[in-house]
Amino acid sequence: MPSYEMAMIIRAMPKVELKNALMRISNGIFDRGGIIRKIENLGYRPLPYKTSAHGLVHKEANFFVFKIDTATTVVSDLKEEYSRDVDVVRQRVFKVNEDSDHVCTLETELLPPAYREEVQKMIKMGKSQVNRFRYKFSYNSGLDYYPFQK
């Protein structure tokens, strides 16, 4: 399952109601087979500008970041569900890029392109493929000759 970060802005409310809202959000993830790796509370702070959601104008809110692992098909369902939730002012889902195990050194970068390993692989692959630019026209008439003037 790919990893995602779900940034949520939850409306200003007492701690008991906030806890219930967070439980409802996390249960929505668990019900769809997702895993919550971490929940970061970024605190209660003023919004950069007035935001209206669900018929209310919000000036302050609670900020949270959920780090989750879930299937790609579930992400759209989660976005739809949380867009209808009256406690959620805004939600955004970002895919987390996995770290590549490619090691880049100065010696390999300073080599001329013809001597680099990646370029040699591309040249070998290009030589093994059929040349698609040398297309020979086929008459498809079924005859051994071309019946019209050429």
VEXDREN-112320 format. One record per residue: residue in three letters; x negated, y, z negated of N, C-alpha, C, CB in turn. Coordinates in steps of 0.1 Angstrom, whole numbers, plus 5000, padded with zeros to 4 digits. Glycine has a CB too. Layout:
ALAXYZXYZXYZXYZ ...
***
This chain:
MET499249885000500050005000499150125000500950004988 PRO499550225008498750355008498950434996499050435021 SER498050524993498150614981498750744985496850624974 TYR499550804977500150934980500051014967501650914984 GLU500051154969500251244958501551314961499051344958 MET502351314950503651384951503651504942504851284948 ALA503551624947503551744939505051784937502751854946 MET505451804925506751844921506851964913507451724914 ILE507852054916508152164908509452144902508152304916 ILE509552124889510752094882511252214874510551974872 ARG512552244874513052364868512752374854514552374871 ALA512752494848512552524834513652464826512352674831 MET513352384816514352314808513652274795514952194815 PRO514452244784513852194772513152064774514952174761 LYS512252024764511351914766512151784767510451904754 VAL513251774759514051644760514651624774515251654749 GLU515151734780515751714793514651694803516551844797 LEU513451754801512351734810511851594810511151834806 LYS511851534798511451394797512451304804511451354782 ASN513751334803514751254810514651274825516151294806 ALA514351394830514151414844512851334849513951564847 LEU511751334842510551264846510851114846509451294836 MET511651064836511950924836512850884848512750884823 ARG513750974852514550944863513750944876515651054864 ILE512751034877511951044889511050914890511051174888 SER510450884878509550764879510350634881508750754865 ASN511550624876512350504878512750494893513650504869 GLY512950604900513250604914512050544922513550744919 ILE510850574917509650524924509550374921508350594919 PHE509750334908509650194905510750104911509750174889 ASP511950164913513050084919512750054934514350164918 ARG511950134940511550104954510250034956511550244962 GLY509749974945508549894946507249974945508549814959 GLY507250094941506050184940505350164927506450324943 ILE504150214927503350204915502850344912502150104916 ILE503050394899502550524895501150504889503550594885 ARG500150564895498750554890498550654879497750564901 LYS499050774881498750884872499850994873497350944874 ILE500151054862501051174862500251284856502351144854 GLU500051394863499351514858500351624856498251564868 ASN500351674844501151794840500351914842501651774825 LEU500651994852499952124854500552234846499952154869 GLY501552214838502052314829503252384833500952404826 TYR503752474824504852554827504352694830505752564814 ARG504652744842504052864847505052944856502752844854 PRO504853064858505753144867505453104881505553294865 LEU506553104889506353074903505753194911507753034910 PRO505053174921504453284929505553384934503553234940 TYR506753334937507853414941509153354937507753434957 LYS510153434937511453374933511853274943512553484932 THR512353154938512753044947514153004943511752924945 SER514952984953516352944951516452794955517353024958 ALA517052714946517252574949518552534942516052484945 HIS519452464949520652414944521552524938520352304933 GLY521552644944522452754940521852834928523752694936 LEU520652804924520052884913518752944917519852794900 VAL518453064911517253134914516253104903517453284916 HIS515053054907514053014897512853104897513552864899 LYS512453154885511253234885510053164877511553364877 GLU510353064869509452984862509752834863509353024847 ALA508752754863509052604864507852524859509252574879 ASN508152394857507152304853506552234866507752194844 PHE505152224866504452164877503952034874503352264882 PHE504151934882503651794880503151744893504751704875 VAL502051654892501551584903501551434900500051624907 PHE502251354908502351214906501451144916503851154908 LYS500551064912499650984921500250844921498150984916 ILE500750804933501550684935501050604946503050714937 ASP501250474945501050374956502350324960500050264952 THR502750334973504050284978503950264993505150384974 ALA504950194998505050165012505350295020506050055015 THR504950305032505150425040506650445043504450415053 THR507450335044508850345046509650405035509450215050 VAL509050395023509750445011509650595009509150364998 VAL508550655015508250795012509450885017507050835020 SER510050855028511150935033512350915024511550895047 ASP512550795018513650775009513450864996513850625005 LEU512250864991511950934979512151084982510450914975 LYS511651134993511851274996513351314997511151315010 GLU514151235003515551255004516151254990516251155013 GLU515851164982516451154969516051274960516051024962 TYR514851314960514451424952514851564958512851424950 SER515151564970515651694976517151714971515651694991 ARG517851604967519151614962519251634947519951494966 ASP518151604940518051614925518151764921516751544920 VAL519051794912519251934908518151984899520551954901 ASP517351894893516251944885514951964892515951834874 VAL514851914904513651934913513852054921513351804921 VAL512952154919513052274927512352254941512352394920 ARG511152204941510352164953509652034951509352284957 GLN509451964962508651844962507951834975509551714959 ARG506651784974505851764986505051634984504851884989 VAL504951554995504251434994503051445004505151304998 PHE501851404999500651415007499951275006499651525001 LYS499451235018498751105018497351125014498851045033 VAL496851035005495451045000494550975010495350994986 ASN493551035015492650975024491650885016491851075032 GLU491450765021490550675014489150715018490750525018 ASP488250705008486850735011486250635020486050744998 SER485550685031484850595040483550555034484750655054 ASP483050435038481850385033480650415043481850235030 HIS480850505052479850545062478850635055480550625074 VAL477650595056476550675050475750745061475550575042 CYS475650875060475050955070473751005065475951075074 THR472650985072471351025068470751125078470350905066 LEU469851205074469251305082468451245094468351395074 GLU467851125091467051065102467951015113466250945096 THR469150965110469950915121470651035128471150825115 GLU470851145122471351265128470351335137471951355118 LEU469151315134468051385142467651305154466851415134 LEU468151175155467751095167468551155179468250945164 PRO467851145191468551175203469851095205467651165216 PRO470851145211472151065212471950925218473151145221 ALA471050905228470950775234470450675225469950785246 TYR469750715214469250615204470050595192467850665200 ARG471150665191472050645180472850525181473050775178 GLU473150455170473850325171475250345176473850265157 GLU475950445172477350465177477450485192478050585169 VAL476450565197476450585212476050465219475450705215 GLN475150385214474850255221476050155221473650185213 LYS476850165210478050075210479050125221478750085196 MET479150255222480050315232479650275246480250465231 ILE478350285249477750255262478050105265476250285263 LYS477750015256477949875258479449845261477549795245 MET480349915253481749895256482149945269482649965244 GLY481650055273481950115287481450025298481350255288 LYS480349965296479849875307480649745308478349835304 SER481249705297482049575297483449595303482049515283 GLN483949715303485249745308485349755323485849865302 VAL486449725329486649735343486749885347488049665347 ASN486149915358486050055362487450095368484950085373 ARG488150175361489550205365489550315375490350245353 PHE488450385378488450495388488150445402487350595384 ARG487750325403487550265417488850175420486250175417 TYR489850245424491150175427491150145442492350265423 LYS491450025445491549985459493049975462490849855462 PHE493450055472494850055476495249915482495150165486 SER496449865477496949745482498249775490497249645471 TYR498249725503499349755512500649695508499049725526 ASN500649575501501849505497502849475508502449575485 SER502349455520503249425531503449275533502749495544 GLY502549195528502649055530501949005542504049005529 LEU501449095550500849065563499349075561501249165574 ASP498549015570497149015569496549145575496548895577 TYR497449225582496949345588497949465584496849335603 TYR497549585587498349695584499149735597497549825579 PRO500449715597501249725609501449875615502649665607 PHE501149975607501350105611499950175615502050195601 GLN500050285622498850345626498150405613499150465636 LYS496850405614496050455603495150555607495250345596 
***
